[in-house]
Amino acid sequence: MSREQVSARLKMPVRVIDALESDDWAVIGAPVFVRGQLRSYARLMRIDLEADLVQAQVGPVAPPELVSHSHIPRYRHLLEQGTRRAVYIAITAVIAVPVWLATHPHLSNDPQVESLDVPASLSEASPPEPAAPPQRTPLIASMGTMRGAPAQRQSAPALSLAFEGESWVQVFAPDGSSLEKGLLDAGDRRTYDKGDVGRIVLGNTSAVKVLSAGEPVDLAPFSRANVARFTLSSDGSLAPVVD
C-alpha cells in the first residue's frame, strides 16, 4: 500500500506515516501518542511488535509536571482581606455618619415641658360665660343627584312616590333631560307637580307606592320585569312609555 492508502486507512496525516517509517518520532509529539500510532501501524501491517522494544525505542511515559498557577502567597492573602475590610468600614462610615449627624440634634435636644399650673391671677378671675353654640344648618345626605324634600303643599301633589324598600329611580324633565337619579331607601318620599316631570323609571316596583293626586296607582300596566316606565301628562294622568 502507498502511504496515502495507509493514511486513509489509519486516518492519520501522511507526515505521521512518514515519521513512523523513518523513525523520526520526535515530530509526532509525546511518547504516548507515538506508542498508540505505532501500534495502529503495526496492527495494519500485521507486524508483531514486542512491548519491550516499543518501550525501549519510544521511552517511558512520564506524568506531566503539575505547576500550580492559583497559589496565592500568604502576605497577598492577608493584604486582600485587609483591603476588603477597609472598604466595608469606609462604606459603613459613608452611610452611617450622615444619618447620625442628621438625627443627632433631635436626639440631644431636651423636650420642652410646659407647666399645666394655672396662674393665680387667672384662677381668681371669674370664669367666662360659655358662648352660645353656633347654629348649624342640617345636611341631607343623598346617594344620587336627588333633590331635597319639597315644601309642604296645601293640596295633594300630582304625583307622589313612597318607598317601602330599596328602589332605583330616574326622573326626566318634559324636554327629556335627566332631573335626578339614584338609589332610594325605605322611608324615602318624592312628590312632583304637574309639568315638573315628563317620564319616570322605577326599579323594584313592588317596593314603591305611587299616588296620583292622592289616589293609589296600579303599576302593573306600566311594568315589565319589576321595572315601571310611565309618563306624567300635563293634566296629572299617567300613561305608559311608548318605545
VOBA-1610 file (N, C-alpha, C; in pm, whole numbers, padded with zeros to 5 digits, always signed):
BEGIN
Met+00085-00121+00000Met+00000+00000+00000Met+00088+00124+00000Ser+00038+00225-00061Ser+00109+00353-00060Ser+00087+00423+00073Arg+00164+00523+00098Arg+00150+00597+00223Arg+00014+00668+00229Glu-00034+00710+00115Glu-00166+00774+00112Glu-00276+00675+00151Gln-00263+00550+00103Gln-00362+00449+00139Gln-00355+00417+00288Val-00232+00406+00342Val-00217+00380+00486Val-00274+00497+00566Ser-00251+00621+00521Ser-00304+00738+00590Ser-00456+00737+00592Ala-00515+00694+00478Ala-00661+00688+00473Ala-00715+00577+00562Arg-00648+00462+00566Arg-00696+00350+00648Arg-00683+00382+00798Leu-00571+00441+00838Leu-00547+00471+00979Leu-00601+00607+01021Lys-00644+00685+00919Lys-00695+00820+00946Lys-00591+00903+01019Met-00469+00896+00965Met-00357+00974+01016Met-00302+01060+00904Pro-00244+01172+00936Pro-00180+01252+00832Pro-00063+01176+00768Val-00035+01210+00643Val+00074+01144+00571Val+00208+01172+00639Arg+00223+01293+00698Arg+00351+01324+00764Arg+00375+01234+00884Val+00265+01189+00951Val+00281+01098+01064Val+00327+00961+01014Ile+00272+00915+00901Ile+00317+00787+00843Ile+00463+00796+00806Asp+00505+00908+00744Asp+00647+00925+00709Asp+00734+00922+00834Ala+00690+00989+00944Ala+00770+00991+01067Ala+00780+00853+01128Leu+00671+00771+01123Leu+00677+00636+01178Leu+00773+00549+01098Glu+00770+00560+00965Glu+00855+00472+00883Glu+01001+00515+00886Ser+01026+00646+00911Ser+01165+00693+00915Ser+01218+00703+01056Asp+01143+00651+01155Asp+01182+00655+01296Asp+01206+00797+01347Asp+01144+00893+01282Asp+01156+01032+01329Asp+01033+01063+01416Trp+01032+01004+01535Trp+00914+01012+01621Trp+00904+01143+01698Ala+01011+01220+01694Ala+01008+01345+01771Ala+00907+01444+01716Val+00883+01436+01583Val+00790+01532+01522Val+00645+01496+01552Ile+00624+01373+01600Ile+00486+01331+01626Ile+00434+01391+01756Gly+00520+01393+01857Gly+00476+01451+01982Gly+00518+01366+02100Ala+00434+01362+02200Ala+00464+01292+02323Ala+00472+01142+02298Pro+00549+01068+02380Pro+00562+00923+02361Pro+00430+00849+02364Val+00332+00900+02441Val+00205+00828+02447Val+00135+00829+02312Phe+00148+00939+02236Phe+00090+00944+02102Phe+00167+00855+02006Val+00302+00857+02020Val+00386+00774+01931Val+00355+00626+01953Arg+00341+00583+02078Arg+00315+00443+02108Arg+00181+00398+02050Gly+00078+00482+02063Gly-00051+00444+02008Gly-00051+00439+01857Gln+00009+00537+01792Gln+00012+00538+01646Gln+00100+00424+01591Leu+00206+00391+01665Leu+00294+00281+01623Leu+00220+00147+01632Arg+00142+00125+01735Arg+00065+00001+01746Arg-00039-00008+01635Ser-00105+00104+01605Ser-00204+00102+01496Ser-00137+00069+01363Tyr-00022+00125+01340Tyr+00050+00099+01214Tyr+00092-00048+01207Ala+00145-00103+01320Ala+00188-00242+01321Ala+00070-00336+01306Arg-00045-00303+01364Arg-00164-00388+01350Arg-00211-00392+01205Leu-00205-00276+01136Leu-00246-00273+00996Leu-00150-00353+00909Met-00021-00345+00939Met+00079-00416+00859Met+00101-00560+00906Arg+00027-00598+01013Arg+00038-00733+01067Arg+00182-00763+01111Ile+00235-00666+01183Ile+00371-00679+01238Ile+00357-00696+01388Asp+00430-00795+01443Asp+00425-00823+01586Asp+00532-00741+01655Leu+00490-00637+01727Leu+00584-00553+01800Leu+00589-00598+01945Glu+00710-00618+01993Glu+00726-00655+02132Glu+00713-00531+02220Ala+00653-00550+02334Ala+00632-00437+02424Ala+00763-00378+02472Asp+00862-00464+02497Asp+00990-00413+02544Asp+01058-00329+02438Leu+01043-00371+02312Leu+01104-00295+02203Leu+01039-00156+02191Val+00909-00153+02199Val+00841-00023+02191Val+00879+00064+02309Gln+00889+00001+02428Gln+00925+00078+02548Gln+01065+00133+02535Ala+01157+00052+02480Ala+01296+00096+02466Ala+01310+00203+02359Gln+01240+00185+02249Gln+01253+00279+02139Gln+01184+00413+02168Val+01063+00403+02221Val+00986+00526+02240Val+01021+00594+02372Gly+01045+00514+02476Gly+01074+00572+02606Gly+00953+00565+02697Pro+00976+00568+02824Pro+00864+00559+02919Pro+00777+00684+02914Val+00655+00661+02954Val+00560+00773+02961Val+00568+00833+03099Ala+00619+00955+03106Ala+00633+01022+03235Ala+00514+01114+03256Pro+00457+01112+03374Pro+00344+01202+03401Pro+00389+01347+03392Pro+00308+01431+03338Pro+00347+01572+03327Pro+00358+01637+03464Glu+00447+01729+03472Glu+00467+01802+03597Glu+00357+01907+03612Leu+00291+01897+03725Leu+00182+01990+03752Leu+00237+02115+03818Val+00206+02227+03759Val+00252+02355+03811Val+00130+02432+03857Ser+00124+02470+03979Ser+00010+02544+04033Ser+00020+02690+03990His-00088+02736+03928His-00096+02877+03887His-00194+02956+03973Ser-00258+02888+04069Ser-00355+02956+04153Ser-00306+02977+04295His-00182+02947+04324His-00130+02965+04459His-00115+03114+04489Ile-00165+03156+04603Ile-00156+03295+04645Ile-00069+03300+04769Pro+00034+03379+04767Pro+00120+03390+04887Pro+00039+03439+05006Arg+00087+03405+05125Arg+00014+03439+05247Arg+00006+03590+05266Tyr+00112+03661+05232Tyr+00109+03806+05253Tyr+00006+03871+05161Arg-00007+03814+05038Arg-00107+03870+04946Arg-00249+03840+04994His-00268+03720+05049His-00400+03684+05102His-00439+03776+05217Leu-00343+03802+05309Leu-00372+03893+05420Leu-00398+04034+05371Leu-00326+04076+05269Leu-00344+04211+05215Leu-00485+04226+05153Glu-00528+04122+05080Glu-00661+04129+05019Glu-00770+04132+05126Gln-00757+04050+05233Gln-00855+04053+05341Gln-00860+04190+05409Gly-00742+04247+05435Gly-00740+04378+05498Gly-00802+04485+05409Thr-00779+04476+05277Thr-00837+04574+05185Thr-00989+04565+05182Arg-01041+04440+05178Arg-01186+04423+05178Arg-01249+04478+05306Arg-01186+04449+05420Arg-01242+04500+05545Arg-01239+04652+05551Ala-01132+04711+05498Ala-01124+04857+05496Ala-01232+04917+05407Val-01260+04851+05295Val-01366+04900+05207Val-01501+04892+05276Tyr-01529+04780+05345Tyr-01655+04767+05418Tyr-01669+04875+05525Ile-01561+04901+05597Ile-01566+05004+05702Ile-01591+05140+05642Ala-01526+05170+05528Ala-01544+05300+05464Ala-01688+05318+05415Ile-01743+05213+05356Ile-01883+05222+05308Ile-01978+05242+05424Thr-01957+05168+05534Thr-02042+05184+05651Thr-02033+05325+05708Ala-01913+05381+05712Ala-01897+05517+05763Ala-01966+05619+05674Val-01956+05600+05542Val-02020+05694+05449Val-02171+05693+05466Ile-02229+05577+05497Ile-02374+05568+05513Ile-02418+05609+05653Ala-02345+05566+05755Ala-02391+05585+05892Ala-02366+05725+05945Val-02253+05787+05907Val-02220+05919+05964Val-02322+06026+05925Pro-02363+06038+05796Pro-02466+06140+05766Pro-02598+06115+05839Val-02635+05988+05853Val-02760+05958+05925Val-02748+06000+06070Trp-02636+05972+06131Trp-02617+06010+06272Trp-02615+06161+06289Leu-02550+06232+06196Leu-02546+06378+06204Leu-02684+06438+06185Ala-02766+06374+06100Ala-02900+06428+06073Ala-02994+06406+06191Thr-02976+06296+06263Thr-03067+06265+06374Thr-03014+06307+06510His-02887+06342+06520His-02830+06376+06650His-02893+06499+06714Pro-02920+06607+06638Pro-02983+06723+06704Pro-03118+06691+06765His-03197+06606+06698His-03327+06571+06752His-03314+06485+06878Leu-03210+06404+06884Leu-03194+06317+06999Leu-03134+06390+07118Ser-03055+06495+07090Ser-02986+06562+07200Ser-03068+06674+07260Asn-03164+06729+07185Asn-03243+06839+07239Asn-03333+06790+07351Asp-03336+06867+07459Asp-03424+06833+07571Asp-03566+06875+07537Pro-03663+06792+07560Pro-03801+06829+07530Pro-03848+06942+07621Gln-03920+07034+07561Gln-03974+07147+07636Gln-04103+07103+07704Val-04103+07107+07835Val-04220+07067+07914Val-04284+07192+07969Glu-04405+07215+07932Glu-04477+07332+07982Glu-04560+07294+08104Ser-04563+07385+08197Ser-04637+07360+08320Ser-04786+07374+08294Leu-04863+07288+08357Leu-05008+07292+08346Leu-05073+07370+08459Asp-04989+07427+08548Asp-05045+07504+08659Asp-05106+07633+08609Val-05221+07666+08660Val-05291+07788+08621Val-05242+07902+08707Pro-05203+08015+08648Pro-05159+08129+08730Pro-05267+08171+08826Ala-05219+08227+08941Ala-05314+08269+09045Ala-05407+08378+08995Ser-05354+08470+08911Ser-05436+08579+08861Ser-05551+08528+08776Leu-05524+08417+08702Leu-05629+08363+08618Leu-05727+08278+08696Ser-05676+08210+08802Ser-05765+08124+08880Ser-05863+08205+08963Glu-05821+08326+09007Glu-05909+08408+09086Glu-06015+08476+09002Ala-05988+08498+08876Ala-06084+08567+08791Ala-06205+08478+08770Ser-06317+08541+08747Ser-06441+08467+08725Ser-06436+08396+08592Pro-06489+08276+08585Pro-06485+08202+08459Pro-06571+08272+08355Pro-06527+08272+08230Pro-06605+08337+08125Pro-06734+08260+08101Glu-06834+08333+08060Glu-06960+08271+08029Glu-06948+08185+07904Pro-07010+08069+07904Pro-07000+07984+07785Pro-07068+08050+07666Ala-07001+08041+07553Ala-07056+08100+07432Ala-07170+08014+07381Ala-07263+08080+07321Ala-07378+08008+07267Ala-07334+07922+07150Pro-07379+07799+07143Pro-07338+07713+07030Pro-07385+07771+06898Pro-07301+07766+06797Pro-07339+07820+06666Pro-07452+07740+06606Gln-07534+07811+06535Gln-07645+07746+06467Gln-07592+07666+06349Arg-07625+07541+06343Arg-07579+07454+06235Arg-07694+07424+06142Thr-07664+07433+06019Thr-07765+07404+05917Thr-07768+07255+05892Pro-07882+07188+05909Pro-07887+07042+05887Pro-07857+07007+05742Leu-07782+06898+05728Leu-07743+06849+05597Leu-07818+06721+05567Ile-07853+06702+05441Ile-07925+06583+05397Ile-07832+06507+05302Ala-07796+06382+05339Ala-07708+06301+05254Ala-07791+06232+05148Ser-07733+06216+05031Ser-07803+06150+04920Ser-07702+06073+04840Met-07742+05957+04790Met-07654+05874+04707Met-07655+05917+04563Gly-07749+05995+04521Gly-07757+06037+04382Gly-07773+06188+04375Thr-07814+06234+04261Thr-07835+06377+04242Thr-07981+06411+04267Met-08035+06353+04378Met-08176+06371+04410Met-08198+06509+04471Arg-08311+06568+04446Arg-08345+06697+04502Arg-08387+06682+04648Gly-08382+06789+04721Gly-08425+06787+04859Gly-08576+06770+04866Ala-08624+06737+04985Ala-08768+06716+05004Ala-08842+06846+04978Pro-08948+06842+04901Pro-09021+06966+04869Pro-09096+07018+04991Ala-09130+07145+04983Ala-09204+07208+05092Ala-09347+07153+05096Gln-09409+07167+05213Gln-09544+07118+05230Gln-09642+07194+05141Arg-09738+07121+05084Arg-09836+07179+04993Arg-09974+07176+05059Gln-10056+07263+05014Gln-10192+07269+05067Gln-10277+07156+05012Ser-10256+07122+04881Ser-10334+07017+04816Ser-10243+06900+04782Ala-10305+06786+04746Ala-10227+06667+04712Ala-10147+06691+04584Pro-10019+06648+04579Pro-09940+06667+04457Pro-09991+06581+04343Ala-09948+06618+04222Ala-09990+06542+04105Ala-09935+06400+04109Leu-09813+06384+04160Leu-09751+06250+04166Leu-09675+06239+04297Ser-09693+06130+04366Ser-09623+06106+04492Ser-09566+05965+04490Leu-09439+05952+04531Leu-09370+05823+04535Leu-09328+05796+04679Ala-09380+05687+04735Ala-09346+05646+04872Ala-09273+05512+04863Phe-09152+05504+04920Phe-09066+05387+04907Phe-09072+05304+05035Glu-09111+05180+05018Glu-09116+05084+05128Glu-08996+04991+05128Gly-08907+05006+05034Gly-08782+04928+05024Gly-08689+04997+04926Glu-08573+04939+04902Glu-08476+04999+04811Glu-08530+04996+04669Ser-08511+05107+04599Ser-08557+05118+04461Ser-08470+05218+04388Trp-08438+05183+04263Trp-08359+05274+04179Trp-08455+05361+04100Val-08432+05494+04101Val-08525+05590+04041Val-08449+05681+03946Gln-08512+05712+03833Gln-08459+05811+03739Gln-08577+05893+03688Val-08562+06025+03701Val-08668+06118+03665Val-08618+06208+03553Phe-08701+06224+03447Phe-08667+06307+03332Phe-08762+06426+03326Ala-08711+06537+03280Ala-08792+06656+03260Ala-08878+06640+03135Pro-08977+06727+03115Pro-09059+06718+02993Pro-08977+06729+02864Asp-08863+06801+02868Asp-08780+06813+02747Asp-08686+06695+02729Gly-08689+06594+02817Gly-08606+06475+02803Gly-08477+06477+02884Ser-08441+06588+02945Ser-08319+06594+03025Ser-08340+06525+03159Ser-08231+06470+03215Ser-08238+06396+03341Ser-08238+06495+03457Leu-08343+06485+03541Leu-08352+06572+03658Leu-08280+06513+03779Glu-08304+06386+03805Glu-08244+06324+03922Glu-08248+06172+03905Lys-08153+06107+03971Lys-08147+05963+03967Lys-08068+05914+04088Gly-08097+05795+04133Gly-08024+05741+04247Gly-08099+05625+04309Leu-08039+05569+04412Leu-08095+05456+04485Leu-08156+05509+04614Leu-08285+05490+04630Leu-08355+05537+04750Leu-08383+05421+04843Asp-08388+05452+04973Asp-08411+05350+05075Asp-08556+05354+05123Ala-08590+05256+05204Ala-08724+05251+05262Ala-08747+05373+05350Gly-08866+05433+05336Gly-08900+05552+05413Gly-08882+05681+05335Asp-08811+05679+05220Asp-08794+05799+05138Asp-08925+05830+05066Arg-08939+05957+05027Arg-09062+06001+04961Arg-09027+06112+04862Arg-09093+06111+04747Arg-09075+06215+04646Arg-09212+06256+04594Thr-09231+06388+04572Thr-09355+06440+04518Thr-09324+06536+04404Tyr-09413+06542+04304Tyr-09394+06626+04187Tyr-09527+06691+04149Asp-09522+06814+04097Asp-09638+06884+04049Asp-09655+06861+03899Lys-09768+06906+03848Lys-09792+06895+03705Lys-09691+06981+03630Gly-09637+06924+03524Gly-09540+06995+03443Gly-09398+06990+03493Asp-09376+06932+03614Asp-09239+06922+03667Asp-09161+06812+03596Val-09226+06699+03570Val-09156+06584+03512Val-09231+06537+03389Gly-09158+06465+03302Gly-09219+06409+03183Gly-09220+06258+03185Arg-09111+06195+03234Arg-09101+06049+03232Arg-09030+06002+03359Ile-09074+05886+03410Ile-09016+05831+03533Ile-08990+05682+03511Val-08873+05636+03565Val-08835+05494+03562Val-08817+05450+03707Leu-08888+05342+03745Leu-08881+05290+03881Leu-08834+05145+03878Gly-08734+05113+03958Gly-08690+04976+03974Gly-08747+04917+04101Asn-08765+04785+04103Asn-08823+04716+04218Asn-08957+04779+04254Thr-09048+04775+04156Thr-09178+04841+04173Thr-09259+04785+04288Ser-09232+04661+04330Ser-09308+04604+04442Ser-09280+04676+04573Ala-09170+04755+04578Ala-09135+04828+04700Ala-09170+04976+04689Val-09245+05019+04586Val-09278+05160+04566Val-09430+05174+04560Lys-09482+05271+04633Lys-09624+05303+04631Lys-09641+05435+04558Val-09715+05435+04447Val-09733+05552+04363Val-09874+05606+04385Leu-09883+05737+04409Leu-10010+05806+04428Leu-10023+05914+04323Ser-10136+05920+04256Ser-10166+06024+04158Ser-10281+06107+04213Ala-10250+06235+04247Ala-10348+06326+04310Ala-10406+06263+04436Gly-10321+06190+04510Gly-10361+06129+04634Gly-10425+05993+04622Glu-10446+05944+04500Glu-10509+05814+04478Glu-10403+05711+04440Pro-10408+05587+04495Pro-10310+05483+04459Pro-10319+05449+04311Val-10205+05415+04253Val-10196+05380+04112Val-10141+05239+04100Asp-10206+05159+04019Asp-10159+05023+03991Asp-10051+05030+03884Leu-09929+04985+03918Leu-09816+04994+03825Leu-09808+04876+03729Ala-09899+04779+03739Ala-09892+04662+03652Ala-09897+04699+03504Pro-09983+04793+03459Pro-09986+04825+03316Pro-09857+04891+03267Phe-09777+04948+03360Phe-09655+05019+03319Phe-09528+04940+03348Ser-09541+04817+03401Ser-09424+04742+03449Ser-09390+04628+03356Arg-09262+04599+03356Arg-09209+04482+03286Arg-09082+04440+03360Ala-09078+04312+03405Ala-08964+04258+03481Ala-08938+04342+03605Asn-09046+04382+03677Asn-09037+04456+03802Asn-08975+04594+03783Val-08984+04650+03661Val-08938+04786+03631Val-09053+04859+03564Ala-09093+04974+03621Ala-09205+05051+03568Ala-09152+05173+03494Arg-09213+05200+03378Arg-09182+05319+03297Arg-09313+05385+03258Phe-09329+05510+03297Phe-09453+05581+03265Phe-09425+05730+03254Thr-09518+05801+03192Thr-09508+05946+03174Thr-09616+06014+03256Leu-09591+06140+03288Leu-09686+06223+03363Leu-09729+06336+03271Ser-09858+06332+03231Ser-09908+06434+03138Ser-09933+06565+03211Ser-09967+06666+03133Ser-09989+06799+03191Ser-10109+06803+03283Asp-10209+06714+03263Asp-10326+06711+03349Asp-10309+06621+03472Gly-10188+06560+03487Gly-10160+06478+03603Gly-10188+06330+03585Ser-10234+06289+03469Ser-10262+06146+03445Ser-10135+06073+03405Leu-10130+05941+03432Leu-10014+05858+03400Leu-10043+05779+03273Ala-09941+05761+03191Ala-09954+05686+03066Ala-09825+05606+03047Pro-09836+05487+02985Pro-09715+05406+02961Pro-09624+05473+02860Val-09494+05439+02870Val-09395+05493+02778Val-09405+05419+02645Val-09415+05495+02537Val-09422+05437+02404Val-09282+05433+02346Asp-09229+05308+02321Asp-09094+05294+02266Asp-09091+05334+02120
//
